[in-house]
Amino acid sequence: MHGWLDNAGSFDTLLPLIMKPRMTVLAIDFPGHGHSSHVAPVHYDAHIECMLAMQSVIHHYGWDKFTILGHSLGAIVGFVYAGVFPE
């Protein structure tokens, strides 16, 4: 997950270095970042919106086990998500 005012493309140069056989990576743009729709500042709480986006993706794909990789805002969101949903 990308950092504040960044986008999923920030991992383009890192992923080829860490990819392993049969590994799948999904990088999304958080709401209001990158190529996602813009969000009105008055309705935007980055940490909450990003956690909701992350949870939506997890439920959409039906994942019950996954690894989180993030930096800056993405690392914070991943850390909090893992604490809130430790299972």
ABEGO torsion letter per residue (X at the ends): XBBBGBBAAAAAAAAAAABBBGBBBBBBBBBGBEABBBBBAAABBAAAAAAAAAAAAAAAAGBABBBBBBBEAAAAAAAAAAAABAX
